[in-house]
């Protein structure tokens, strides 16, 4: 099957494809997504097939306005409404009890569904014109680094889906923050993103970070959010995170250096780093923007092992750290 590469002026083609139950690669402000009608079981199964995604990994449902959540959920707590008022449209997903209009295949067998109101104009227009709730997990092969350009999507999904819309480089570079509401007044972060714990706390209530953000789920424990259960975001190279200062990091890489070994360091550090390396940003926001792009570029260079300078766990840095430890299979060396 030939995959069409569309520009932003060809949204009407993408809308018609989605109405027919097809899958389209769509730009969002976070990463590119594989968009399909979330209420159409056959269309949703095409997403899972194209990605090679495990059936128990739930999909997020994207809507044009948070008021539309009433159509697909059975209960919306007041705190969820306050969060939506503050952060929607935007990179926040709120997990809510679903109703029968969202098939179990979409929710990964759960009785809840993640609701997001994207701010990217192309994604927003597709939802609006199609009149459909849109499931749109990252448009990559399951487990591989998420795509932040249309070319990334074409490389992973060419021949597997109907079309990809080229909307340029993704703004944030990591997926949305996913939260659930507990006991009416507690926000639990299931997956960190660019809407940080500090930002969420400004709305009120308690904010807690789920233990699965920095570690794997327990055996038999269900994933209530994408990105919780499986090894994710991983290139072909073996990723190892190093928590240390720059001097110790440099020495460790030197002791373990060899053919096809690379490092990811912060901007500016490459000038004093004597080994093969790439930079991935000086601060957390830049690191979020570039991390998936760099992991893909390292695969293009046939890297076999990559030592990564650990980012901060504060603010957006927590999202970057979360993606990296999953790409590394939780292999972290502390010096």
VOBA-1610 file (N, C-alpha, C; in pm, whole numbers, padded with zeros to 5 digits, always signed):
BEGIN
Unk+00084-00120+00000Unk+00000+00000+00000Unk+00087+00125+00000Unk+00062+00215-00095Unk+00137+00340-00099Unk+00084+00437+00005Unk+00175+00501+00078Unk+00137+00600+00178Unk+00151+00739+00119Unk+00042+00816+00121Unk+00044+00952+00069Unk+00115+01045+00166Unk+00200+01133+00115Unk+00260+01238+00196Unk+00187+01368+00162Unk+00110+01419+00257Unk+00024+01535+00235Unk+00084+01659+00301Unk+00048+01776+00249Unk+00086+01899+00318Unk-00034+01950+00398Unk-00014+02060+00469Unk-00118+02110+00559Unk-00241+02161+00486Unk-00232+02179+00354Unk-00346+02224+00276Unk-00432+02109+00226Unk-00393+01987+00263Unk-00468+01869+00216Unk-00537+01797+00332Unk-00576+01875+00431Unk-00644+01818+00548Unk-00771+01744+00508Unk-00841+01794+00404Unk-00968+01733+00364Unk-00948+01587+00321Unk-00831+01556+00262Unk-00804+01417+00223Unk-00789+01330+00347Unk-00716+01381+00446Unk-00698+01307+00571Unk-00831+01284+00642Unk-00915+01386+00641Unk-01047+01375+00706Unk-01129+01264+00641Unk-01132+01261+00508Unk-01209+01158+00440Unk-01155+01019+00467Unk-01023+01006+00474Unk-00964+00876+00506Unk-01005+00829+00644Unk-01001+00920+00741Unk-01039+00883+00878Unk-01187+00845+00884Unk-01272+00918+00813Unk-01414+00883+00810Unk-01436+00744+00752Unk-01348+00701+00662Unk-01359+00569+00599Unk-01295+00459+00683Unk-01244+00496+00801Unk-01187+00395+00889Unk-01040+00368+00865Unk-00970+00461+00798Unk-00828+00444+00771Unk-00743+00514+00878Unk-00612+00492+00872Unk-00517+00549+00969Unk-00430+00651+00898Unk-00412+00767+00962Unk-00335+00877+00904Unk-00233+00927+01006Unk-00110+00951+00963Unk-00010+01013+01048Unk-00037+01162+01059Unk-00050+01213+01182Unk-00094+01350+01204Unk+00004+01423+01296Unk+00042+01547+01261Unk+00128+01623+01352Unk+00050+01670+01474Unk+00113+01666+01590Unk+00057+01730+01709Unk+00169+01814+01771Unk+00135+01890+01873Unk+00237+01974+01937Unk+00337+01893+02018Unk+00306+01767+02047Unk+00396+01682+02125Unk+00484+01599+02032Unk+00428+01495+01970Unk+00495+01416+01867Unk+00391+01384+01759Unk+00434+01323+01650Unk+00338+01281+01548Unk+00259+01160+01598Unk+00129+01157+01565Unk+00043+01049+01608Unk-00015+00971+01491Unk-00057+00848+01517Unk-00131+00767+01420Unk-00279+00785+01447Unk-00345+00866+01365Unk-00484+00904+01392Unk-00584+00813+01325Unk-00685+00771+01403Unk-00797+00693+01351Unk-00918+00718+01440Unk-01036+00686+01389Unk-01161+00703+01463Unk-01159+00614+01588Unk-01155+00676+01705Unk-01145+00602+01831Unk-01268+00519+01861Unk-01380+00551+01798Unk-01505+00477+01823Unk-01525+00362+01724Unk-01434+00347+01628Unk-01442+00245+01524Unk-01343+00134+01555Unk-01392+00019+01601Unk-01304-00090+01643Unk-01208-00134+01532Unk-01259-00146+01409Unk-01175-00191+01299Unk-01063-00091+01272Unk-01097+00038+01278Unk-00995+00141+01255Unk-00888+00139+01364Unk-00931+00121+01488Unk-00836+00118+01601Unk-00744-00003+01590Unk-00800-00116+01547Unk-00716-00236+01532Unk-00608-00215+01426Unk-00637-00131+01326Unk-00536-00100+01225Unk-00418-00026+01286Unk-00445+00059+01387Unk-00336+00127+01458Unk-00246+00025+01526Unk-00307-00066+01601Unk-00229-00167+01673Unk-00148-00253+01575Unk-00208-00286+01461Unk-00140-00368+01362Unk-00022-00293+01300Unk-00042-00167+01265Unk+00064-00088+01202Unk+00183-00070+01296Unk+00156-00046+01424Unk+00262-00022+01522Unk+00325-00149+01574Unk+00250-00262+01567Unk+00294-00381+01638Unk+00278-00360+01787Unk+00172-00292+01827Unk+00151-00249+01965Unk+00076-00355+02044Unk+00119-00388+02167Unk+00045-00484+02249Unk-00097-00436+02276Unk-00193-00528+02274Unk-00334-00494+02285Unk-00372-00435+02420Unk-00289-00458+02524Unk-00324-00406+02656Unk-00260-00271+02684Unk-00207-00207+02581Unk-00148-00074+02595Unk-00252+00029+02548Unk-00317+00101+02639Unk-00432+00185+02602Unk-00395+00302+02512Unk-00494+00348+02435Unk-00477+00463+02346Unk-00545+00587+02408Unk-00488+00702+02379Unk-00547+00829+02421Unk-00648+00874+02315Unk-00757+00934+02360Unk-00860+00984+02269Unk-00851+01137+02265Unk-00840+01191+02144Unk-00825+01334+02123Unk-00958+01394+02078Unk-00997+01504+02141Unk-01124+01571+02114Unk-01099+01717+02078Unk-01199+01781+02016Unk-01186+01922+01977Unk-01202+02017+02094Unk-01281+01977+02192Unk-01307+02063+02309Unk-01333+01973+02430Unk-01293+02018+02549Unk-01310+01933+02666Unk-01457+01907+02697Unk-01546+01996+02654Unk-01689+01973+02676Unk-01736+01846+02604Unk-01665+01805+02498Unk-01701+01682+02427Unk-01672+01557+02508Unk-01594+01570+02616Unk-01561+01453+02698Unk-01686+01390+02758Unk-01790+01469+02776Unk-01915+01416+02832Unk-01974+01307+02743Unk-01944+01311+02614Unk-02000+01211+02522Unk-01935+01074+02538Unk-01814+01071+02594Unk-01736+00947+02594Unk-01696+00900+02733Unk-01736+00973+02835Unk-01702+00936+02973Unk-01828+00928+03057Unk-01817+00862+03171Unk-01933+00847+03260Unk-01928+00939+03380Unk-01811+01001+03404Unk-01796+01089+03520Unk-01676+01181+03498Unk-01697+01311+03525Unk-01587+01406+03513Unk-01575+01482+03645Unk-01475+01451+03727Unk-01460+01518+03856Unk-01434+01668+03839Unk-01478+01750+03935Unk-01454+01894+03927Unk-01306+01931+03908Unk-01215+01855+03972Unk-01073+01885+03957Unk-01028+01864+03813Unk-01085+01765+03744Unk-01052+01744+03604Unk-01095+01864+03520Unk-01209+01921+03552Unk-01257+02039+03481Unk-01164+02158+03504Unk-01115+02173+03625Unk-01024+02284+03654Unk-00891+02266+03580Unk-00844+02142+03573Unk-00721+02115+03499Unk-00740+02146+03350Unk-00855+02105+03297Unk-00882+02129+03156Unk-00892+02278+03127Unk-00953+02352+03217Unk-00966+02496+03199Unk-00829+02563+03192Unk-00734+02510+03269Unk-00600+02568+03276Unk-00511+02523+03160Unk-00519+02395+03122Unk-00418+02338+03033Unk-00471+02291+02897Unk-00601+02299+02874Unk-00655+02255+02746Unk-00705+02373+02664Unk-00676+02377+02533Unk-00601+02276+02458Unk-00453+02276+02499Unk-00391+02160+02491Unk-00251+02151+02530Unk-00207+02009+02552Unk-00088+01997+02610Unk-00021+01867+02621Unk-00054+01797+02752Unk-00182+01795+02788Unk-00227+01724+02908Unk-00335+01624+02873Unk-00319+01500+02921Unk-00418+01394+02905Unk-00474+01360+03042Unk-00607+01357+03053Unk-00673+01327+03180Unk-00746+01194+03167Unk-00712+01099+03252Unk-00776+00966+03250Unk-00907+00973+03326Unk-01016+00931+03259Unk-01150+00938+03315Unk-01224+00806+03292Unk-01328+00777+03372Unk-01409+00657+03346Unk-01476+00669+03210Unk-01465+00568+03127Unk-01522+00575+02992Unk-01664+00521+02990Unk-01736+00552+02881Unk-01866+00489+02860Unk-01858+00396+02739Unk-01973+00342+02698Unk-01974+00239+02593Unk-01939+00293+02455Unk-01933+00423+02438Unk-01901+00478+02306Unk-01752+00462+02273Unk-01671+00433+02374Unk-01529+00404+02351Unk-01509+00253+02365Unk-01476+00184+02256Unk-01460+00038+02262Unk-01344-00002+02355Unk-01353-00122+02407Unk-01248-00173+02494Unk-01115-00187+02422Unk-01118-00209+02291Unk-00992-00219+02216Unk-00917-00086+02222Unk-00991+00024+02225Unk-00929+00157+02233Unk-00866+00180+02370Unk-00935+00136+02474Unk-00888+00160+02611Unk-00796+00051+02663Unk-00756-00042+02577Unk-00667-00149+02620Unk-00732-00241+02722Unk-00865-00254+02714Unk-00938-00341+02806Unk-00973-00277+02937Unk-00937-00151+02957Unk-00966-00080+03082Unk-01104-00014+03078Unk-01156+00019+03195Unk-01283+00092+03201Unk-01260+00243+03211Unk-01140+00285+03178Unk-01106+00427+03176Unk-01048+00463+03039Unk-01045+00593+03010Unk-00987+00639+02884Unk-00917+00773+02907Unk-00803+00791+02844Unk-00733+00918+02851Unk-00789+01016+02750Unk-00824+01136+02795Unk-00882+01239+02709Unk-00783+01354+02694Unk-00757+01394+02569Unk-00668+01508+02544Unk-00728+01601+02440Unk-00705+01731+02458Unk-00749+01832+02363Unk-00623+01893+02301Unk-00581+01848+02184Unk-00455+01896+02127Unk-00464+02041+02081Unk-00353+02110+02085Unk-00351+02250+02043Unk-00296+02269+01902Unk-00236+02165+01843Unk-00182+02180+01708Unk-00297+02207+01610Unk-00288+02312+01528Unk-00401+02349+01442Unk-00442+02240+01343Unk-00347+02161+01292Unk-00382+02055+01197Unk-00461+01946+01265Unk-00412+01898+01378Unk-00482+01793+01453Unk-00621+01842+01496Unk-00626+01965+01545Unk-00754+02021+01591Unk-00855+02028+01477Unk-00808+02069+01360Unk-00898+02082+01245Unk-00948+01946+01197Unk-00862+01844+01201Unk-00903+01710+01160Unk-01012+01656+01253Unk-00995+01675+01382Unk-01097+01630+01477Unk-01229+01702+01449Unk-01221+01833+01433Unk-01340+01915+01412Unk-01414+01877+01283Unk-01339+01864+01173Unk-01402+01836+01043Unk-01452+01692+01031Unk-01382+01599+01095Unk-01424+01458+01086Unk-01544+01429+01175Unk-01559+01509+01283Unk-01665+01483+01378Unk-01644+01354+01455Unk-01520+01310+01461Unk-01488+01183+01528Unk-01392+01207+01644Unk-01401+01126+01749Unk-01292+01124+01848Unk-01174+01052+01784Unk-01054+01105+01801Unk-00938+01050+01731Unk-00840+00987+01829Unk-00816+00857+01811Unk-00706+00792+01882Unk-00578+00821+01805Unk-00473+00861+01876Unk-00350+00895+01804Unk-00227+00867+01888Unk-00191+00739+01904Unk-00064+00709+01971Unk+00052+00753+01883Unk+00172+00759+01937Unk+00286+00803+01858Unk+00302+00717+01733Unk+00337+00783+01623Unk+00335+00720+01491Unk+00467+00649+01459Unk+00506+00560+01547Unk+00631+00485+01531Unk+00605+00336+01552Unk+00700+00256+01513Unk+00695+00114+01548Unk+00700+00104+01700Unk+00616+00019+01756Unk+00606+00008+01901Unk+00741-00019+01965Unk+00777+00063+02065Unk+00902+00046+02136Unk+01015+00132+02083Unk+00998+00187+01962Unk+01103+00269+01899Unk+01084+00416+01940Unk+01187+00501+01928Unk+01170+00643+01962Unk+01056+00708+01886Unk+00979+00791+01952Unk+00864+00856+01891Unk+00908+00951+01779Unk+00822+00972+01678Unk+00858+01056+01564Unk+00824+01203+01589Unk+00914+01289+01550Unk+00891+01433+01565Unk+00890+01505+01430Unk+00901+01429+01320Unk+00889+01486+01185Unk+00809+01388+01099Unk+00755+01438+00987Unk+00682+01352+00894Unk+00774+01247+00832Unk+00901+01282+00811Unk+00996+01185+00757Unk+01016+01066+00850Unk+01018+01093+00983Unk+01027+00983+01079Unk+00908+00888+01062Unk+00789+00946+01044Unk+00668+00864+01030Unk+00674+00782+00901Unk+00715+00846+00793Unk+00722+00775+00665Unk+00823+00660+00673Unk+00931+00682+00745Unk+01032+00576+00759Unk+00975+00456+00834Unk+00898+00482+00939Unk+00843+00372+01021Unk+00715+00312+00961Unk+00632+00399+00902Unk+00495+00358+00868Unk+00464+00355+00719Unk+00562+00390+00634Unk+00539+00386+00491Unk+00492+00249+00444Unk+00379+00245+00373Unk+00322+00119+00328Unk+00230+00053+00427Unk+00224+00106+00551Unk+00140+00046+00655Unk+00014+00128+00682Unk+00018+00258+00651Unk-00096+00345+00676Unk-00128+00422+00547Unk-00242+00491+00547Unk-00290+00553+00423Unk-00218+00681+00388Unk-00185+00764+00487Unk-00128+00896+00458Unk-00056+00951+00580Unk+00030+01051+00555Unk+00097+01127+00660Unk+00088+01275+00621Unk+00048+01359+00716Unk+00046+01503+00692Unk+00175+01563+00746Unk+00245+01637+00661Unk+00369+01702+00702Unk+00336+01837+00765Unk+00345+01841+00897Unk+00319+01964+00971Unk+00443+02024+01032Unk+00560+01985+00980Unk+00685+02038+01034Unk+00730+01967+01160Unk+00831+02021+01224Unk+00888+01963+01346Unk+00793+01980+01464Unk+00777+01875+01544Unk+00695+01885+01665Unk+00755+01987+01761Unk+00670+02061+01830Unk+00717+02169+01917Unk+00780+02116+02046Unk+00706+02031+02118Unk+00756+01984+02248Unk+00856+01871+02235Unk+00825+01770+02154Unk+00920+01662+02131Unk+00902+01540+02219Unk+00822+01549+02326Unk+00785+01431+02405Unk+00633+01431+02419Unk+00579+01313+02448Unk+00435+01296+02454Unk+00374+01374+02572Unk+00240+01380+02571Unk+00167+01458+02672Unk+00185+01402+02812Unk+00167+01488+02909Unk+00156+01447+03049Unk+00024+01375+03067Unk+00025+01258+03132Unk-00098+01183+03158Unk-00122+01181+03309Unk-00244+01219+03349Unk-00279+01221+03491Unk-00412+01151+03515Unk-00431+01103+03636Unk-00561+01054+03682Unk-00600+01133+03806Unk-00728+01131+03839Unk-00780+01202+03957Unk-00818+01098+04062Unk-00768+01113+04184Unk-00797+01019+04291Unk-00858+01091+04410Unk-00963+01032+04466Unk-01028+01083+04587Unk-01074+01228+04572Unk-01094+01269+04448Unk-01149+01402+04424Unk-01050+01516+04430Unk-00938+01499+04505Unk-00849+01612+04525Unk-00702+01581+04500Unk-00673+01463+04442Unk-00534+01425+04417Unk-00511+01401+04268Unk-00407+01464+04214Unk-00366+01443+04075Unk-00247+01349+04076Unk-00264+01234+04012Unk-00154+01137+04003Unk-00094+01144+03863Unk+00035+01171+03854Unk+00104+01175+03725Unk+00143+01032+03687Unk+00083+00984+03577Unk+00111+00849+03528Unk+00223+00850+03425Unk+00231+00958+03350Unk+00340+00977+03254Unk+00375+01125+03251Unk+00498+01163+03283Unk+00533+01304+03284Unk+00551+01359+03143Unk+00527+01489+03130Unk+00544+01557+03002Unk+00576+01702+03025Unk+00539+01786+02932Unk+00571+01929+02942Unk+00479+02005+03036Unk+00365+01948+03072Unk+00285+02003+03182Unk+00339+01937+03309Unk+00413+02012+03386Unk+00491+01955+03495Unk+00413+01946+03625Unk+00470+01874+03722Unk+00409+01863+03854Unk+00394+02000+03917Unk+00492+02086+03897Unk+00486+02220+03954Unk+00370+02299+03894Unk+00347+02284+03765Unk+00237+02353+03697Unk+00102+02298+03744Unk+00093+02167+03758Unk-00032+02106+03803Unk-00069+02149+03944Unk+00031+02164+04029Unk+00005+02200+04169Unk-00055+02339+04181Unk-00036+02423+04080Unk-00093+02557+04084Unk-00245+02557+04074Unk-00302+02447+04023Unk-00447+02438+04008Unk-00512+02402+04141Unk-00435+02342+04230Unk-00489+02301+04360Unk-00492+02151+04374Unk-00512+02106+04495Unk-00511+01963+04522Unk-00370+01910+04540Unk-00360+01784+04573Unk-00230+01719+04589Unk-00182+01666+04455Unk-00053+01670+04432Unk+00006+01613+04311Unk+00106+01507+04353Unk+00085+01385+04305Unk+00177+01276+04335Unk+00227+01216+04205Unk+00347+01161+04209Unk+00407+01099+04091Unk+00402+00948+04108Unk+00337+00880+04016Unk+00325+00736+04024Unk+00463+00670+04023Unk+00478+00565+04102Unk+00608+00498+04112Unk+00655+00443+03979Unk+00559+00413+03887Unk+00597+00357+03757Unk+00662+00460+03665Unk+00661+00588+03704Unk+00729+00690+03625Unk+00879+00666+03622Unk+00934+00620+03734Unk+01078+00600+03745Unk+01117+00454+03762Unk+01021+00364+03750Unk+01050+00221+03759Unk+00943+00145+03681Unk+00967+00016+03660Unk+00871-00064+03586Unk+00752-00102+03671Unk+00642-00142+03603Unk+00525-00191+03675Unk+00555-00326+03740Unk+00483-00354+03847Unk+00495-00485+03910Unk+00437-00592+03818Unk+00480-00716+03835Unk+00430-00825+03754Unk+00279-00837+03769Unk+00207-00839+03656Unk+00062-00851+03658Unk-00012-00720+03673Unk+00062-00610+03701Unk-00002-00480+03719Unk-00042-00422+03583Unk-00164-00369+03574Unk-00213-00314+03448Unk-00161-00173+03426Unk-00136-00141+03298Unk-00093-00006+03261Unk-00217+00081+03241Unk-00230+00186+03320Unk-00344+00277+03307Unk-00315+00393+03214Unk-00191+00397+03163Unk-00150+00502+03070Unk-00052+00443+02970Unk-00050+00496+02847Unk+00057+00456+02755Unk+00194+00489+02815Unk+00293+00408+02780Unk+00429+00436+02825Unk+00463+00388+02963Unk+00376+00307+03025Unk+00401+00262+03162Unk+00457+00120+03169Unk+00409+00032+03081Unk+00433-00110+03104Unk+00555-00165+03032Unk+00573-00123+02908Unk+00674-00188+02825Unk+00799-00102+02809Unk+00907-00168+02760Unk+01025-00092+02721Unk+00986-00004+02603Unk+01016+00124+02613Unk+00969+00220+02513Unk+01083+00306+02464Unk+01056+00377+02354Unk+01141+00487+02307Unk+01284+00442+02279Unk+01304+00316+02247Unk+01439+00261+02242Unk+01489+00244+02099Unk+01606+00300+02068Unk+01667+00275+01937Unk+01730+00137+01933Unk+01795+00106+01823Unk+01864-00024+01813Unk+01985-00030+01906Unk+02046+00086+01931Unk+02163+00091+02019Unk+02126+00059+02164Unk+02223+00010+02237Unk+02208-00015+02381Unk+02229+00117+02454Unk+02126+00165+02523Unk+02132+00294+02592Unk+02167+00271+02740Unk+02266+00347+02789Unk+02305+00340+02930Unk+02307+00482+02985Unk+02232+00506+03092Unk+02226+00639+03154Unk+02331+00647+03264Unk+02404+00757+03265Unk+02507+00778+03367Unk+02469+00899+03451Unk+02451+00878+03581Unk+02427+00988+03674Unk+02560+01023+03741Unk+02616+01135+03700Unk+02746+01176+03756Unk+02775+01318+03710Unk+02886+01373+03760Unk+02931+01500+03705Unk+03001+01475+03572Unk+03033+01582+03500Unk+03089+01569+03365Unk+03226+01499+03367Unk+03308+01529+03465Unk+03441+01470+03471Unk+03434+01318+03487Unk+03351+01271+03578Unk+03338+01127+03599Unk+03273+01060+03478Unk+03177+01129+03417Unk+03111+01076+03297Unk+03215+01055+03186Unk+03299+01156+03165Unk+03401+01148+03060Unk+03497+01032+03087Unk+03539+01017+03211Unk+03632+00910+03246Unk+03568+00773+03224Unk+03440+00759+03261Unk+03372+00630+03247Unk+03358+00592+03100Unk+03319+00690+03016Unk+03307+00662+02873Unk+03443+00621+02817Unk+03550+00690+02860Unk+03683+00655+02813Unk+03723+00514+02848Unk+03687+00469+02967Unk+03721+00334+03012Unk+03643+00227+02934Unk+03529+00266+02877Unk+03442+00169+02808Unk+03428+00202+02659Unk+03519+00282+02609Unk+03508+00329+02471Unk+03552+00221+02373Unk+03493+00227+02255Unk+03529+00133+02151Unk+03455+00164+02023Unk+03460+00073+01928Unk+03394+00091+01800Unk+03244+00105+01818Unk+03185+00202+01750Unk+03040+00226+01751Unk+02986+00261+01889Unk+03072+00316+01976Unk+03029+00370+02105Unk+03016+00522+02091Unk+02904+00575+02137Unk+02878+00718+02131Unk+02834+00766+02269Unk+02826+00898+02283Unk+02773+00958+02406Unk+02676+01069+02369Unk+02579+01092+02457Unk+02490+01207+02449Unk+02524+01299+02565Unk+02564+01421+02534Unk+02605+01516+02637Unk+02524+01644+02623Unk+02538+01734+02719Unk+02466+01861+02716Unk+02536+01958+02621Unk+02460+02052+02568Unk+02517+02155+02479Unk+02635+02224+02547Unk+02745+02239+02474Unk+02863+02306+02526Unk+02967+02210+02580Unk+02922+02091+02624Unk+03016+01994+02681Unk+03098+01923+02573Unk+03049+01923+02451Unk+03119+01853+02343Unk+03259+01912+02317Unk+03276+02040+02353Unk+03405+02105+02328Unk+03517+02045+02412Unk+03480+01989+02527Unk+03580+01929+02617Unk+03564+01778+02630Unk+03492+01720+02534Unk+03466+01575+02539Unk+03542+01509+02425Unk+03639+01423+02453Unk+03730+01372+02350Unk+03680+01251+02272Unk+03552+01211+02293Unk+03501+01090+02228Unk+03381+01124+02138Unk+03341+01028+02055Unk+03227+01048+01965Unk+03103+01083+02047Unk+03036+01190+02007Unk+02920+01232+02086Unk+02825+01315+02002Unk+02705+01331+02057Unk+02607+01429+02011Unk+02561+01508+02132Unk+02510+01627+02108Unk+02449+01703+02217Unk+02297+01694+02204Unk+02228+01706+02317Unk+02082+01700+02310Unk+02014+01811+02391Unk+02083+01924+02403Unk+02021+02039+02469Unk+02092+02079+02596Unk+02082+02208+02628Unk+02147+02261+02748Unk+02054+02259+02868Unk+01921+02268+02842Unk+01823+02268+02950Unk+01714+02165+02920Unk+01625+02146+03016Unk+01524+02039+03005Unk+01432+02058+02885Unk+01392+02181+02856Unk+01301+02206+02744Unk+01365+02166+02612Unk+01493+02205+02594Unk+01563+02168+02472Unk+01587+02018+02465Unk+01617+01956+02578Unk+01639+01812+02580Unk+01513+01736+02542Unk+01397+01784+02591Unk+01270+01722+02552Unk+01248+01735+02402Unk+01283+01849+02347Unk+01262+01875+02205Unk+01348+01784+02118Unk+01472+01754+02162Unk+01567+01686+02076Unk+01589+01538+02106Unk+01544+01487+02222Unk+01587+01354+02263Unk+01551+01244+02163Unk+01427+01242+02113Unk+01389+01136+02020Unk+01459+01151+01886Unk+01478+01274+01842Unk+01551+01299+01718Unk+01694+01247+01728Unk+01760+01274+01841Unk+01898+01227+01858Unk+01906+01075+01862Unk+01813+01010+01930Unk+01816+00864+01937Unk+01802+00802+01798Unk+01719+00863+01714Unk+01705+00815+01577Unk+01833+00841+01496Unk+01894+00958+01516Unk+02017+00990+01445Unk+02130+00895+01483Unk+02132+00852+01608Unk+02234+00757+01652Unk+02218+00623+01582Unk+02094+00583+01558Unk+02071+00461+01480Unk+02122+00477+01338Unk+02103+00596+01280Unk+02154+00621+01145Unk+02306+00609+01138Unk+02373+00637+01251Unk+02518+00626+01258Unk+02565+00486+01298Unk+02469+00395+01314Unk+02497+00255+01351Unk+02563+00243+01488Unk+02524+00333+01578Unk+02574+00323+01715Unk+02527+00192+01778Unk+02615+00127+01852Unk+02580+00003+01921Unk+02561+00025+02070Unk+02632+00122+02126Unk+02616+00156+02267Unk+02624+00307+02280Unk+02533+00363+02362Unk+02529+00507+02381Unk+02522+00536+02531Unk+02621+00610+02581Unk+02621+00654+02720Unk+02559+00795+02725Unk+02459+00812+02811Unk+02382+00936+02814Unk+02402+01008+02946Unk+02437+01136+02937Unk+02439+01222+03056Unk+02296+01235+03107Unk+02272+01193+03231Unk+02136+01195+03286Unk+02085+01338+03299Unk+01962+01364+03254Unk+01904+01497+03270Unk+01855+01517+03413Unk+01813+01638+03442Unk+01751+01669+03570Unk+01618+01594+03582Unk+01575+01569+03705Unk+01443+01512+03728Unk+01342+01618+03770Unk+01381+01744+03759Unk+01293+01854+03795Unk+01221+01908+03672Unk+01098+01955+03690Unk+01024+02016+03581Unk+01010+01923+03462Unk+01032+01977+03342Unk+01023+01898+03220Unk+01131+01790+03216Unk+01239+01810+03292Unk+01345+01710+03296Unk+01296+01574+03337Unk+01191+01569+03421Unk+01136+01440+03463Unk+01083+01362+03343Unk+01023+01432+03247Unk+00972+01367+03127Unk+01087+01310+03045Unk+01195+01386+03032Unk+01311+01339+02956Unk+01373+01217+03024Unk+01388+01226+03156Unk+01446+01115+03233Unk+01358+00990+03219Unk+01227+01009+03227Unk+01133+00898+03214Unk+01149+00827+03079Unk+01161+00905+02970Unk+01177+00844+02839Unk+01311+00772+02827Unk+01414+00831+02884Unk+01546+00771+02873Unk+01558+00641+02952Unk+01504+00637+03074Unk+01519+00513+03150Unk+01441+00399+03086Unk+01333+00431+03016Unk+01260+00327+02945Unk+01333+00285+02818Unk+01398+00379+02752Unk+01477+00341+02635Unk+01598+00258+02676Unk+01643+00277+02800Unk+01760+00204+02852Unk+01720+00075+02923Unk+01590+00045+02928Unk+01547-00074+03002Unk+01584-00062+03150Unk+01580+00062+03202Unk+01607+00094+03341Unk+01753+00070+03383Unk+01843+00071+03284Unk+01986+00056+03316Unk+02046+00193+03346Unk+02071+00219+03474Unk+02127+00346+03518Unk+02251+00319+03602Unk+02360+00389+03570Unk+02483+00376+03647Unk+02505+00507+03723Unk+02520+00497+03854Unk+02541+00615+03938Unk+02685+00615+03987Unk+02758+00720+03952Unk+02901+00727+03988Unk+02920+00826+04103
//
